[in-house]
Amino acid sequence: MQRIFVVVVVFRCGSVIVDLVLRFNKVVSESDVISALKTAAQQGDFGKFNVDPDSIKATDTGSTQGAVRLLLTSTV
């Protein structure tokens, strides 16, 4: 999967809670995106951010083709 860009929709107080949209240059499976992000979180592949794999959830099941909206929780 090749990511084109990320749009951060909202930051909330407390831990970093990110509501974001991932856009791709082709149709992607929401479950494949979530699985890839959970694997990255388990392996610590978010740089200085410690992302809780269980917090990664789709927030908009009506996303357009090539876009997935997600919610995740992180600490720095």
mmJSON file of the N, C-alpha and C atoms, coordinates in Angstrom:
{"data_MODEL":{"atom_site":{
"group_PDB":["ATOM","ATOM","ATOM","ATOM","ATOM","ATOM","ATOM","ATOM","ATOM","ATOM","ATOM","ATOM","ATOM","ATOM","ATOM","ATOM","ATOM","ATOM","ATOM","ATOM","ATOM","ATOM","ATOM","ATOM","ATOM","ATOM","ATOM","ATOM","ATOM","ATOM","ATOM","ATOM","ATOM","ATOM","ATOM","ATOM","ATOM","ATOM","ATOM","ATOM","ATOM","ATOM","ATOM","ATOM","ATOM","ATOM","ATOM","ATOM","ATOM","ATOM","ATOM","ATOM","ATOM","ATOM","ATOM","ATOM","ATOM","ATOM","ATOM","ATOM","ATOM","ATOM","ATOM","ATOM","ATOM","ATOM","ATOM","ATOM","ATOM","ATOM","ATOM","ATOM","ATOM","ATOM","ATOM","ATOM","ATOM","ATOM","ATOM","ATOM","ATOM","ATOM","ATOM","ATOM","ATOM","ATOM","ATOM","ATOM","ATOM","ATOM","ATOM","ATOM","ATOM","ATOM","ATOM","ATOM","ATOM","ATOM","ATOM","ATOM","ATOM","ATOM","ATOM","ATOM","ATOM","ATOM","ATOM","ATOM","ATOM","ATOM","ATOM","ATOM","ATOM","ATOM","ATOM","ATOM","ATOM","ATOM","ATOM","ATOM","ATOM","ATOM","ATOM","ATOM","ATOM","ATOM","ATOM","ATOM","ATOM","ATOM","ATOM","ATOM","ATOM","ATOM","ATOM","ATOM","ATOM","ATOM","ATOM","ATOM","ATOM","ATOM","ATOM","ATOM","ATOM","ATOM","ATOM","ATOM","ATOM","ATOM","ATOM","ATOM","ATOM","ATOM","ATOM","ATOM","ATOM","ATOM","ATOM","ATOM","ATOM","ATOM","ATOM","ATOM","ATOM","ATOM","ATOM","ATOM","ATOM","ATOM","ATOM","ATOM","ATOM","ATOM","ATOM","ATOM","ATOM","ATOM","ATOM","ATOM","ATOM","ATOM","ATOM","ATOM","ATOM","ATOM","ATOM","ATOM","ATOM","ATOM","ATOM","ATOM","ATOM","ATOM","ATOM","ATOM","ATOM","ATOM","ATOM","ATOM","ATOM","ATOM","ATOM","ATOM","ATOM","ATOM","ATOM","ATOM","ATOM","ATOM","ATOM","ATOM","ATOM","ATOM","ATOM","ATOM","ATOM","ATOM","ATOM","ATOM","ATOM","ATOM","ATOM","ATOM","ATOM","ATOM","ATOM","ATOM"],
"id":[1,2,3,4,5,6,7,8,9,10,11,12,13,14,15,16,17,18,19,20,21,22,23,24,25,26,27,28,29,30,31,32,33,34,35,36,37,38,39,40,41,42,43,44,45,46,47,48,49,50,51,52,53,54,55,56,57,58,59,60,61,62,63,64,65,66,67,68,69,70,71,72,73,74,75,76,77,78,79,80,81,82,83,84,85,86,87,88,89,90,91,92,93,94,95,96,97,98,99,100,101,102,103,104,105,106,107,108,109,110,111,112,113,114,115,116,117,118,119,120,121,122,123,124,125,126,127,128,129,130,131,132,133,134,135,136,137,138,139,140,141,142,143,144,145,146,147,148,149,150,151,152,153,154,155,156,157,158,159,160,161,162,163,164,165,166,167,168,169,170,171,172,173,174,175,176,177,178,179,180,181,182,183,184,185,186,187,188,189,190,191,192,193,194,195,196,197,198,199,200,201,202,203,204,205,206,207,208,209,210,211,212,213,214,215,216,217,218,219,220,221,222,223,224,225,226,227,228],
"type_symbol":["N","C","C","N","C","C","N","C","C","N","C","C","N","C","C","N","C","C","N","C","C","N","C","C","N","C","C","N","C","C","N","C","C","N","C","C","N","C","C","N","C","C","N","C","C","N","C","C","N","C","C","N","C","C","N","C","C","N","C","C","N","C","C","N","C","C","N","C","C","N","C","C","N","C","C","N","C","C","N","C","C","N","C","C","N","C","C","N","C","C","N","C","C","N","C","C","N","C","C","N","C","C","N","C","C","N","C","C","N","C","C","N","C","C","N","C","C","N","C","C","N","C","C","N","C","C","N","C","C","N","C","C","N","C","C","N","C","C","N","C","C","N","C","C","N","C","C","N","C","C","N","C","C","N","C","C","N","C","C","N","C","C","N","C","C","N","C","C","N","C","C","N","C","C","N","C","C","N","C","C","N","C","C","N","C","C","N","C","C","N","C","C","N","C","C","N","C","C","N","C","C","N","C","C","N","C","C","N","C","C","N","C","C","N","C","C","N","C","C","N","C","C","N","C","C","N","C","C"],
"label_atom_id":["N","CA","C","N","CA","C","N","CA","C","N","CA","C","N","CA","C","N","CA","C","N","CA","C","N","CA","C","N","CA","C","N","CA","C","N","CA","C","N","CA","C","N","CA","C","N","CA","C","N","CA","C","N","CA","C","N","CA","C","N","CA","C","N","CA","C","N","CA","C","N","CA","C","N","CA","C","N","CA","C","N","CA","C","N","CA","C","N","CA","C","N","CA","C","N","CA","C","N","CA","C","N","CA","C","N","CA","C","N","CA","C","N","CA","C","N","CA","C","N","CA","C","N","CA","C","N","CA","C","N","CA","C","N","CA","C","N","CA","C","N","CA","C","N","CA","C","N","CA","C","N","CA","C","N","CA","C","N","CA","C","N","CA","C","N","CA","C","N","CA","C","N","CA","C","N","CA","C","N","CA","C","N","CA","C","N","CA","C","N","CA","C","N","CA","C","N","CA","C","N","CA","C","N","CA","C","N","CA","C","N","CA","C","N","CA","C","N","CA","C","N","CA","C","N","CA","C","N","CA","C","N","CA","C","N","CA","C","N","CA","C","N","CA","C","N","CA","C","N","CA","C","N","CA","C","N","CA","C","N","CA","C","N","CA","C"],
"label_alt_id":[null,null,null,null,null,null,null,null,null,null,null,null,null,null,null,null,null,null,null,null,null,null,null,null,null,null,null,null,null,null,null,null,null,null,null,null,null,null,null,null,null,null,null,null,null,null,null,null,null,null,null,null,null,null,null,null,null,null,null,null,null,null,null,null,null,null,null,null,null,null,null,null,null,null,null,null,null,null,null,null,null,null,null,null,null,null,null,null,null,null,null,null,null,null,null,null,null,null,null,null,null,null,null,null,null,null,null,null,null,null,null,null,null,null,null,null,null,null,null,null,null,null,null,null,null,null,null,null,null,null,null,null,null,null,null,null,null,null,null,null,null,null,null,null,null,null,null,null,null,null,null,null,null,null,null,null,null,null,null,null,null,null,null,null,null,null,null,null,null,null,null,null,null,null,null,null,null,null,null,null,null,null,null,null,null,null,null,null,null,null,null,null,null,null,null,null,null,null,null,null,null,null,null,null,null,null,null,null,null,null,null,null,null,null,null,null,null,null,null,null,null,null,null,null,null,null,null,null],
"label_comp_id":["MET","MET","MET","GLN","GLN","GLN","ARG","ARG","ARG","ILE","ILE","ILE","PHE","PHE","PHE","VAL","VAL","VAL","VAL","VAL","VAL","VAL","VAL","VAL","VAL","VAL","VAL","VAL","VAL","VAL","PHE","PHE","PHE","ARG","ARG","ARG","CYS","CYS","CYS","GLY","GLY","GLY","SER","SER","SER","VAL","VAL","VAL","ILE","ILE","ILE","VAL","VAL","VAL","ASP","ASP","ASP","LEU","LEU","LEU","VAL","VAL","VAL","LEU","LEU","LEU","ARG","ARG","ARG","PHE","PHE","PHE","ASN","ASN","ASN","LYS","LYS","LYS","VAL","VAL","VAL","VAL","VAL","VAL","SER","SER","SER","GLU","GLU","GLU","SER","SER","SER","ASP","ASP","ASP","VAL","VAL","VAL","ILE","ILE","ILE","SER","SER","SER","ALA","ALA","ALA","LEU","LEU","LEU","LYS","LYS","LYS","THR","THR","THR","ALA","ALA","ALA","ALA","ALA","ALA","GLN","GLN","GLN","GLN","GLN","GLN","GLY","GLY","GLY","ASP","ASP","ASP","PHE","PHE","PHE","GLY","GLY","GLY","LYS","LYS","LYS","PHE","PHE","PHE","ASN","ASN","ASN","VAL","VAL","VAL","ASP","ASP","ASP","PRO","PRO","PRO","ASP","ASP","ASP","SER","SER","SER","ILE","ILE","ILE","LYS","LYS","LYS","ALA","ALA","ALA","THR","THR","THR","ASP","ASP","ASP","THR","THR","THR","GLY","GLY","GLY","SER","SER","SER","THR","THR","THR","GLN","GLN","GLN","GLY","GLY","GLY","ALA","ALA","ALA","VAL","VAL","VAL","ARG","ARG","ARG","LEU","LEU","LEU","LEU","LEU","LEU","LEU","LEU","LEU","THR","THR","THR","SER","SER","SER","THR","THR","THR","VAL","VAL","VAL"],
"label_asym_id":["A","A","A","A","A","A","A","A","A","A","A","A","A","A","A","A","A","A","A","A","A","A","A","A","A","A","A","A","A","A","A","A","A","A","A","A","A","A","A","A","A","A","A","A","A","A","A","A","A","A","A","A","A","A","A","A","A","A","A","A","A","A","A","A","A","A","A","A","A","A","A","A","A","A","A","A","A","A","A","A","A","A","A","A","A","A","A","A","A","A","A","A","A","A","A","A","A","A","A","A","A","A","A","A","A","A","A","A","A","A","A","A","A","A","A","A","A","A","A","A","A","A","A","A","A","A","A","A","A","A","A","A","A","A","A","A","A","A","A","A","A","A","A","A","A","A","A","A","A","A","A","A","A","A","A","A","A","A","A","A","A","A","A","A","A","A","A","A","A","A","A","A","A","A","A","A","A","A","A","A","A","A","A","A","A","A","A","A","A","A","A","A","A","A","A","A","A","A","A","A","A","A","A","A","A","A","A","A","A","A","A","A","A","A","A","A","A","A","A","A","A","A","A","A","A","A","A","A"],
"label_entity_id":["1","1","1","1","1","1","1","1","1","1","1","1","1","1","1","1","1","1","1","1","1","1","1","1","1","1","1","1","1","1","1","1","1","1","1","1","1","1","1","1","1","1","1","1","1","1","1","1","1","1","1","1","1","1","1","1","1","1","1","1","1","1","1","1","1","1","1","1","1","1","1","1","1","1","1","1","1","1","1","1","1","1","1","1","1","1","1","1","1","1","1","1","1","1","1","1","1","1","1","1","1","1","1","1","1","1","1","1","1","1","1","1","1","1","1","1","1","1","1","1","1","1","1","1","1","1","1","1","1","1","1","1","1","1","1","1","1","1","1","1","1","1","1","1","1","1","1","1","1","1","1","1","1","1","1","1","1","1","1","1","1","1","1","1","1","1","1","1","1","1","1","1","1","1","1","1","1","1","1","1","1","1","1","1","1","1","1","1","1","1","1","1","1","1","1","1","1","1","1","1","1","1","1","1","1","1","1","1","1","1","1","1","1","1","1","1","1","1","1","1","1","1","1","1","1","1","1","1"],
"label_seq_id":[1,1,1,2,2,2,3,3,3,4,4,4,5,5,5,6,6,6,7,7,7,8,8,8,9,9,9,10,10,10,11,11,11,12,12,12,13,13,13,14,14,14,15,15,15,16,16,16,17,17,17,18,18,18,19,19,19,20,20,20,21,21,21,22,22,22,23,23,23,24,24,24,25,25,25,26,26,26,27,27,27,28,28,28,29,29,29,30,30,30,31,31,31,32,32,32,33,33,33,34,34,34,35,35,35,36,36,36,37,37,37,38,38,38,39,39,39,40,40,40,41,41,41,42,42,42,43,43,43,44,44,44,45,45,45,46,46,46,47,47,47,48,48,48,49,49,49,50,50,50,51,51,51,52,52,52,53,53,53,54,54,54,55,55,55,56,56,56,57,57,57,58,58,58,59,59,59,60,60,60,61,61,61,62,62,62,63,63,63,64,64,64,65,65,65,66,66,66,67,67,67,68,68,68,69,69,69,70,70,70,71,71,71,72,72,72,73,73,73,74,74,74,75,75,75,76,76,76],
"pdbx_PDB_ins_code":[null,null,null,null,null,null,null,null,null,null,null,null,null,null,null,null,null,null,null,null,null,null,null,null,null,null,null,null,null,null,null,null,null,null,null,null,null,null,null,null,null,null,null,null,null,null,null,null,null,null,null,null,null,null,null,null,null,null,null,null,null,null,null,null,null,null,null,null,null,null,null,null,null,null,null,null,null,null,null,null,null,null,null,null,null,null,null,null,null,null,null,null,null,null,null,null,null,null,null,null,null,null,null,null,null,null,null,null,null,null,null,null,null,null,null,null,null,null,null,null,null,null,null,null,null,null,null,null,null,null,null,null,null,null,null,null,null,null,null,null,null,null,null,null,null,null,null,null,null,null,null,null,null,null,null,null,null,null,null,null,null,null,null,null,null,null,null,null,null,null,null,null,null,null,null,null,null,null,null,null,null,null,null,null,null,null,null,null,null,null,null,null,null,null,null,null,null,null,null,null,null,null,null,null,null,null,null,null,null,null,null,null,null,null,null,null,null,null,null,null,null,null,null,null,null,null,null,null],
"Cartn_x":[0.845,0.0,0.886,0.588,1.341,0.467,0.876,0.127,0.423,-0.597,-0.403,-0.227,-1.161,-1.021,-1.964,-1.743,-2.558,-3.138,-4.418,-5.074,-5.448,-4.881,-5.246,-6.509,-7.574,-8.864,-8.99,-8.583,-8.749,-7.652,-7.122,-6.32,-7.133,-7.126,-7.868,-6.899,-7.304,-6.465,-6.233,-5.194,-4.846,-3.779,-3.891,-3.024,-3.339,-2.462,-2.726,-3.748,-4.928,-5.974,-6.125,-5.801,-5.764,-6.95,-7.685,-8.782,-8.266,-7.962,-7.274,-7.89,-7.564,-7.983,-6.722,-6.622,-5.535,-6.098,-5.432,-5.871,-4.824,-5.293,-4.432,-4.698,-3.747,-3.908,-4.616,-5.168,-5.96,-6.953,-7.894,-8.877,-8.165,-8.406,-7.793,-8.882,-8.57,-9.478,-9.276,-10.359,-10.284,-9.62,-9.982,-9.413,-7.915,-7.448,-6.014,-5.248,-5.819,-5.176,-5.087,-6.194,-6.199,-5.201,-5.167,-4.235,-2.784,-2.465,-1.098,-0.707,-1.639,-1.349,-1.2,-2.033,-1.916,-0.582,-0.164,1.133,2.258,2.184,3.197,3.229,2.061,1.993,2.618,2.347,2.91,4.425,4.945,6.388,7.102,6.349,6.96,7.404,6.705,7.105,6.483,6.097,5.546,6.53,7.802,8.823,8.726,8.673,8.622,7.232,6.245,4.884,4.651,4.115,3.738,2.238,1.868,0.467,-0.106,-1.254,-1.957,-2.639,-2.193,-2.785,-4.297,-4.775,-6.218,-7.028,-6.358,-7.086,-7.358,-6.733,-6.864,-8.195,-9.079,-10.422,-10.868,-11.645,-12.254,-13.384,-13.507,-14.565,-15.609,-15.345,-16.295,-16.353,-17.329,-17.415,-17.906,-18.314,-18.757,-17.678,-16.407,-15.303,-15.356,-14.896,-14.847,-13.727,-13.769,-12.726,-11.371,-10.384,-9.049,-8.819,-9.813,-9.657,-10.22,-9.527,-9.975,-9.84,-10.926,-10.869,-10.69,-9.731,-9.355,-9.257,-9.328,-9.095,-8.037,-7.001,-6.012,-5.514,-4.996,-4.499,-2.998,-2.257,-0.813,-0.306,0.855,1.584,2.975,3.575,4.914,5.915],
"Cartn_y":[-1.183,0.0,1.241,2.155,3.408,4.534,5.132,6.241,7.504,8.272,9.534,10.667,10.836,11.849,11.548,12.207,12.032,13.386,13.416,14.627,14.393,15.177,15.081,15.905,15.237,15.897,16.608,15.946,16.516,15.995,16.857,16.432,16.732,15.802,15.999,16.002,16.598,16.668,15.282,15.168,13.899,13.225,11.922,11.232,11.802,11.608,12.081,11.135,11.662,10.893,11.484,10.696,11.197,10.655,11.573,11.243,11.639,10.668,10.968,10.251,10.743,10.122,9.734,8.471,8.016,7.911,8.541,8.48,7.704,6.846,5.996,6.253,5.874,6.089,4.93,4.02,2.918,2.481,1.653,1.141,0.21,0.408,-0.426,-0.997,-2.1,-2.713,-2.06,-1.606,-1.002,-1.959,-3.241,-4.22,-4.411,-4.328,-4.442,-3.262,-2.063,-0.866,-0.973,-1.354,-1.477,-2.545,-3.667,-4.742,-4.269,-3.562,-3.059,-2.069,-1.185,-0.214,-0.884,-1.882,-2.607,-3.336,-3.942,-4.622,-3.614,-2.469,-1.421,-0.963,-0.81,-0.386,-1.443,-2.707,-3.785,-3.858,-3.475,-3.542,-2.23,-1.218,0.055,0.877,0.741,1.428,2.807,3.472,4.826,5.85,5.549,6.476,6.676,7.931,8.247,8.058,7.791,7.607,6.152,5.935,4.612,4.472,3.778,3.655,2.365,2.473,1.31,0.591,-0.626,-1.33,-1.523,-1.713,-1.924,-0.654,0.494,1.758,2.073,1.343,1.633,1.093,2.002,1.626,2.527,1.957,2.757,3.565,4.826,5.681,6.044,5.71,6.057,4.906,4.024,2.856,3.222,4.474,4.921,5.686,5.421,6.132,5.925,6.924,6.809,5.869,5.378,4.477,5.171,4.443,5.002,5.837,5.881,6.648,5.847,5.914,5.248,6.239,6.463,7.349,6.481,6.86,6.063,6.921,6.257,6.866,6.014,6.639,5.895,6.728,6.054,6.705,6.451,7.514,7.416,8.202,7.814,8.605,8.854,9.943,10.282,9.938],
"Cartn_z":[0.0,0.0,0.0,-0.843,-0.898,-0.381,0.723,1.299,0.502,0.22,-0.489,0.509,1.45,2.488,3.645,4.766,5.966,6.335,6.686,7.161,8.617,9.544,10.954,11.137,11.583,11.702,13.048,14.153,15.493,16.415,17.298,18.438,19.683,20.665,21.905,23.08,24.206,25.41,25.986,26.814,27.436,26.602,26.509,25.56,24.188,23.267,21.918,21.294,21.036,20.376,18.988,17.985,16.616,15.819,15.226,14.322,12.943,12.097,10.856,9.665,8.49,7.242,6.478,6.087,5.224,3.816,2.86,1.453,0.644,-0.233,-1.045,-2.517,-3.354,-4.784,-5.476,-4.69,-5.22,-4.145,-4.523,-3.574,-2.597,-1.307,-0.27,0.622,1.245,2.197,3.564,4.159,5.493,6.477,6.408,7.338,7.103,5.844,5.562,6.149,6.039,6.587,8.102,8.746,10.202,10.649,9.952,10.288,10.168,9.091,8.9,9.994,10.376,11.43,12.788,13.076,14.354,14.44,13.337,13.303,13.538,12.88,13.072,14.527,15.146,16.552,17.464,17.203,18.022,17.895,16.728,16.484,16.813,17.283,17.645,16.45,15.337,14.1,13.913,15.001,14.914,15.474,15.392,15.87,17.368,17.812,19.243,19.834,18.991,19.493,19.866,21.053,21.519,21.256,20.188,19.792,20.353,21.006,21.532,20.369,20.019,18.881,19.013,20.235,20.455,20.253,20.19,20.013,18.544,17.636,16.202,15.697,15.336,14.903,13.757,12.851,11.788,12.401,12.006,12.551,11.522,10.258,9.2,8.225,8.403,7.534,6.149,5.953,4.639,3.899,4.229,3.575,2.067,1.347,-0.109,-0.505,-1.723,-2.201,-2.123,-1.618,-1.506,-0.262,0.658,1.899,3.065,4.201,5.419,6.562,7.32,8.486,9.729,10.569,11.736,12.989,14.114,15.422,16.107,16.707,17.456,18.628,19.644,20.848,20.971,21.31,21.399,22.595,23.087,24.081,23.534,23.968,23.484,24.549],
"occupancy":[1.0,1.0,1.0,1.0,1.0,1.0,1.0,1.0,1.0,1.0,1.0,1.0,1.0,1.0,1.0,1.0,1.0,1.0,1.0,1.0,1.0,1.0,1.0,1.0,1.0,1.0,1.0,1.0,1.0,1.0,1.0,1.0,1.0,1.0,1.0,1.0,1.0,1.0,1.0,1.0,1.0,1.0,1.0,1.0,1.0,1.0,1.0,1.0,1.0,1.0,1.0,1.0,1.0,1.0,1.0,1.0,1.0,1.0,1.0,1.0,1.0,1.0,1.0,1.0,1.0,1.0,1.0,1.0,1.0,1.0,1.0,1.0,1.0,1.0,1.0,1.0,1.0,1.0,1.0,1.0,1.0,1.0,1.0,1.0,1.0,1.0,1.0,1.0,1.0,1.0,1.0,1.0,1.0,1.0,1.0,1.0,1.0,1.0,1.0,1.0,1.0,1.0,1.0,1.0,1.0,1.0,1.0,1.0,1.0,1.0,1.0,1.0,1.0,1.0,1.0,1.0,1.0,1.0,1.0,1.0,1.0,1.0,1.0,1.0,1.0,1.0,1.0,1.0,1.0,1.0,1.0,1.0,1.0,1.0,1.0,1.0,1.0,1.0,1.0,1.0,1.0,1.0,1.0,1.0,1.0,1.0,1.0,1.0,1.0,1.0,1.0,1.0,1.0,1.0,1.0,1.0,1.0,1.0,1.0,1.0,1.0,1.0,1.0,1.0,1.0,1.0,1.0,1.0,1.0,1.0,1.0,1.0,1.0,1.0,1.0,1.0,1.0,1.0,1.0,1.0,1.0,1.0,1.0,1.0,1.0,1.0,1.0,1.0,1.0,1.0,1.0,1.0,1.0,1.0,1.0,1.0,1.0,1.0,1.0,1.0,1.0,1.0,1.0,1.0,1.0,1.0,1.0,1.0,1.0,1.0,1.0,1.0,1.0,1.0,1.0,1.0,1.0,1.0,1.0,1.0,1.0,1.0,1.0,1.0,1.0,1.0,1.0,1.0],
"B_iso_or_equiv":[0.0,0.0,0.0,0.0,0.0,0.0,0.0,0.0,0.0,0.0,0.0,0.0,0.0,0.0,0.0,0.0,0.0,0.0,0.0,0.0,0.0,0.0,0.0,0.0,0.0,0.0,0.0,0.0,0.0,0.0,0.0,0.0,0.0,0.0,0.0,0.0,0.0,0.0,0.0,0.0,0.0,0.0,0.0,0.0,0.0,0.0,0.0,0.0,0.0,0.0,0.0,0.0,0.0,0.0,0.0,0.0,0.0,0.0,0.0,0.0,0.0,0.0,0.0,0.0,0.0,0.0,0.0,0.0,0.0,0.0,0.0,0.0,0.0,0.0,0.0,0.0,0.0,0.0,0.0,0.0,0.0,0.0,0.0,0.0,0.0,0.0,0.0,0.0,0.0,0.0,0.0,0.0,0.0,0.0,0.0,0.0,0.0,0.0,0.0,0.0,0.0,0.0,0.0,0.0,0.0,0.0,0.0,0.0,0.0,0.0,0.0,0.0,0.0,0.0,0.0,0.0,0.0,0.0,0.0,0.0,0.0,0.0,0.0,0.0,0.0,0.0,0.0,0.0,0.0,0.0,0.0,0.0,0.0,0.0,0.0,0.0,0.0,0.0,0.0,0.0,0.0,0.0,0.0,0.0,0.0,0.0,0.0,0.0,0.0,0.0,0.0,0.0,0.0,0.0,0.0,0.0,0.0,0.0,0.0,0.0,0.0,0.0,0.0,0.0,0.0,0.0,0.0,0.0,0.0,0.0,0.0,0.0,0.0,0.0,0.0,0.0,0.0,0.0,0.0,0.0,0.0,0.0,0.0,0.0,0.0,0.0,0.0,0.0,0.0,0.0,0.0,0.0,0.0,0.0,0.0,0.0,0.0,0.0,0.0,0.0,0.0,0.0,0.0,0.0,0.0,0.0,0.0,0.0,0.0,0.0,0.0,0.0,0.0,0.0,0.0,0.0,0.0,0.0,0.0,0.0,0.0,0.0,0.0,0.0,0.0,0.0,0.0,0.0],
"pdbx_formal_charge":[null,null,null,null,null,null,null,null,null,null,null,null,null,null,null,null,null,null,null,null,null,null,null,null,null,null,null,null,null,null,null,null,null,null,null,null,null,null,null,null,null,null,null,null,null,null,null,null,null,null,null,null,null,null,null,null,null,null,null,null,null,null,null,null,null,null,null,null,null,null,null,null,null,null,null,null,null,null,null,null,null,null,null,null,null,null,null,null,null,null,null,null,null,null,null,null,null,null,null,null,null,null,null,null,null,null,null,null,null,null,null,null,null,null,null,null,null,null,null,null,null,null,null,null,null,null,null,null,null,null,null,null,null,null,null,null,null,null,null,null,null,null,null,null,null,null,null,null,null,null,null,null,null,null,null,null,null,null,null,null,null,null,null,null,null,null,null,null,null,null,null,null,null,null,null,null,null,null,null,null,null,null,null,null,null,null,null,null,null,null,null,null,null,null,null,null,null,null,null,null,null,null,null,null,null,null,null,null,null,null,null,null,null,null,null,null,null,null,null,null,null,null,null,null,null,null,null,null],
"auth_seq_id":[1,1,1,2,2,2,3,3,3,4,4,4,5,5,5,6,6,6,7,7,7,8,8,8,9,9,9,10,10,10,11,11,11,12,12,12,13,13,13,14,14,14,15,15,15,16,16,16,17,17,17,18,18,18,19,19,19,20,20,20,21,21,21,22,22,22,23,23,23,24,24,24,25,25,25,26,26,26,27,27,27,28,28,28,29,29,29,30,30,30,31,31,31,32,32,32,33,33,33,34,34,34,35,35,35,36,36,36,37,37,37,38,38,38,39,39,39,40,40,40,41,41,41,42,42,42,43,43,43,44,44,44,45,45,45,46,46,46,47,47,47,48,48,48,49,49,49,50,50,50,51,51,51,52,52,52,53,53,53,54,54,54,55,55,55,56,56,56,57,57,57,58,58,58,59,59,59,60,60,60,61,61,61,62,62,62,63,63,63,64,64,64,65,65,65,66,66,66,67,67,67,68,68,68,69,69,69,70,70,70,71,71,71,72,72,72,73,73,73,74,74,74,75,75,75,76,76,76],
"auth_comp_id":["MET","MET","MET","GLN","GLN","GLN","ARG","ARG","ARG","ILE","ILE","ILE","PHE","PHE","PHE","VAL","VAL","VAL","VAL","VAL","VAL","VAL","VAL","VAL","VAL","VAL","VAL","VAL","VAL","VAL","PHE","PHE","PHE","ARG","ARG","ARG","CYS","CYS","CYS","GLY","GLY","GLY","SER","SER","SER","VAL","VAL","VAL","ILE","ILE","ILE","VAL","VAL","VAL","ASP","ASP","ASP","LEU","LEU","LEU","VAL","VAL","VAL","LEU","LEU","LEU","ARG","ARG","ARG","PHE","PHE","PHE","ASN","ASN","ASN","LYS","LYS","LYS","VAL","VAL","VAL","VAL","VAL","VAL","SER","SER","SER","GLU","GLU","GLU","SER","SER","SER","ASP","ASP","ASP","VAL","VAL","VAL","ILE","ILE","ILE","SER","SER","SER","ALA","ALA","ALA","LEU","LEU","LEU","LYS","LYS","LYS","THR","THR","THR","ALA","ALA","ALA","ALA","ALA","ALA","GLN","GLN","GLN","GLN","GLN","GLN","GLY","GLY","GLY","ASP","ASP","ASP","PHE","PHE","PHE","GLY","GLY","GLY","LYS","LYS","LYS","PHE","PHE","PHE","ASN","ASN","ASN","VAL","VAL","VAL","ASP","ASP","ASP","PRO","PRO","PRO","ASP","ASP","ASP","SER","SER","SER","ILE","ILE","ILE","LYS","LYS","LYS","ALA","ALA","ALA","THR","THR","THR","ASP","ASP","ASP","THR","THR","THR","GLY","GLY","GLY","SER","SER","SER","THR","THR","THR","GLN","GLN","GLN","GLY","GLY","GLY","ALA","ALA","ALA","VAL","VAL","VAL","ARG","ARG","ARG","LEU","LEU","LEU","LEU","LEU","LEU","LEU","LEU","LEU","THR","THR","THR","SER","SER","SER","THR","THR","THR","VAL","VAL","VAL"],
"auth_asym_id":["A","A","A","A","A","A","A","A","A","A","A","A","A","A","A","A","A","A","A","A","A","A","A","A","A","A","A","A","A","A","A","A","A","A","A","A","A","A","A","A","A","A","A","A","A","A","A","A","A","A","A","A","A","A","A","A","A","A","A","A","A","A","A","A","A","A","A","A","A","A","A","A","A","A","A","A","A","A","A","A","A","A","A","A","A","A","A","A","A","A","A","A","A","A","A","A","A","A","A","A","A","A","A","A","A","A","A","A","A","A","A","A","A","A","A","A","A","A","A","A","A","A","A","A","A","A","A","A","A","A","A","A","A","A","A","A","A","A","A","A","A","A","A","A","A","A","A","A","A","A","A","A","A","A","A","A","A","A","A","A","A","A","A","A","A","A","A","A","A","A","A","A","A","A","A","A","A","A","A","A","A","A","A","A","A","A","A","A","A","A","A","A","A","A","A","A","A","A","A","A","A","A","A","A","A","A","A","A","A","A","A","A","A","A","A","A","A","A","A","A","A","A","A","A","A","A","A","A"],
"auth_atom_id":["N","CA","C","N","CA","C","N","CA","C","N","CA","C","N","CA","C","N","CA","C","N","CA","C","N","CA","C","N","CA","C","N","CA","C","N","CA","C","N","CA","C","N","CA","C","N","CA","C","N","CA","C","N","CA","C","N","CA","C","N","CA","C","N","CA","C","N","CA","C","N","CA","C","N","CA","C","N","CA","C","N","CA","C","N","CA","C","N","CA","C","N","CA","C","N","CA","C","N","CA","C","N","CA","C","N","CA","C","N","CA","C","N","CA","C","N","CA","C","N","CA","C","N","CA","C","N","CA","C","N","CA","C","N","CA","C","N","CA","C","N","CA","C","N","CA","C","N","CA","C","N","CA","C","N","CA","C","N","CA","C","N","CA","C","N","CA","C","N","CA","C","N","CA","C","N","CA","C","N","CA","C","N","CA","C","N","CA","C","N","CA","C","N","CA","C","N","CA","C","N","CA","C","N","CA","C","N","CA","C","N","CA","C","N","CA","C","N","CA","C","N","CA","C","N","CA","C","N","CA","C","N","CA","C","N","CA","C","N","CA","C","N","CA","C","N","CA","C","N","CA","C","N","CA","C","N","CA","C","N","CA","C","N","CA","C"],
"pdbx_PDB_model_num":[1,1,1,1,1,1,1,1,1,1,1,1,1,1,1,1,1,1,1,1,1,1,1,1,1,1,1,1,1,1,1,1,1,1,1,1,1,1,1,1,1,1,1,1,1,1,1,1,1,1,1,1,1,1,1,1,1,1,1,1,1,1,1,1,1,1,1,1,1,1,1,1,1,1,1,1,1,1,1,1,1,1,1,1,1,1,1,1,1,1,1,1,1,1,1,1,1,1,1,1,1,1,1,1,1,1,1,1,1,1,1,1,1,1,1,1,1,1,1,1,1,1,1,1,1,1,1,1,1,1,1,1,1,1,1,1,1,1,1,1,1,1,1,1,1,1,1,1,1,1,1,1,1,1,1,1,1,1,1,1,1,1,1,1,1,1,1,1,1,1,1,1,1,1,1,1,1,1,1,1,1,1,1,1,1,1,1,1,1,1,1,1,1,1,1,1,1,1,1,1,1,1,1,1,1,1,1,1,1,1,1,1,1,1,1,1,1,1,1,1,1,1,1,1,1,1,1,1]
}}}
